[in-house]
């Protein structure tokens, strides 16, 4: 949602809550994590709110997940419930889940917020200071 806004302007928490359709009391919790990770900037006061701290094209989905959830790697074996890797003999699905996890993390790390917005549809959206329509025209040239 912030990536669709003018990157120079701060968006109030109430506006974010309304547009994302979440209770306003959850917005500060989520944005505090993103702020700590350097993905979002916050400004207090009457003209305050939140905005992206860097261009949407430099923020991966994995950056956002790690900022809000921490380590994204599975730590518990899906079969035994034990800490993964504590046994000399891994379970039957260990390699499969390890490879799937690596592929997922690679995919999330390679997808940016700008990519998600570009795939979202033809609406005019602000991405890195330019509308998606002007970005499309530039690519078409």
CORSULQUI-V903195 format. One line per field, one symbol per residue. phi: phi as a letter, one per 30 degrees, with the letter a starting at -180 (. if undefined). psi: psi as a letter, one per 20 degrees, with the letter a starting at -180 (. if undefined). burial: # if it has 9 or more other ideal C-beta (glycine too) atoms within 8 Angstrom, else .. A space follows every 50 residues. Layout:
phi->???
psi->???
burial->???
This chain:
phi->.dddceddcccdedddeddcibdeddeddddddddedicbcbbdjecdkb addaeedccdddeddddcciecddccddccidddidcdcdddcedddddd dddddddddcccedddddddkdddbcbhibddddddddddd
psi->ghiirpiiqqpqhhgggghilqphihghgghgghghijhqqqprahkabq rqirqhiiorhhggghhhibpippipphghirppjiqhoqrhjggghghg gggghgghhiprhhggghiiajqpqpokiqqhghgghhhh.
burial->.##.#.#..##.#.###........##..##.###.#.#####....### ##..###.#########....#....#......#......#..#..#... #...#..##.####.###......###...##..#......
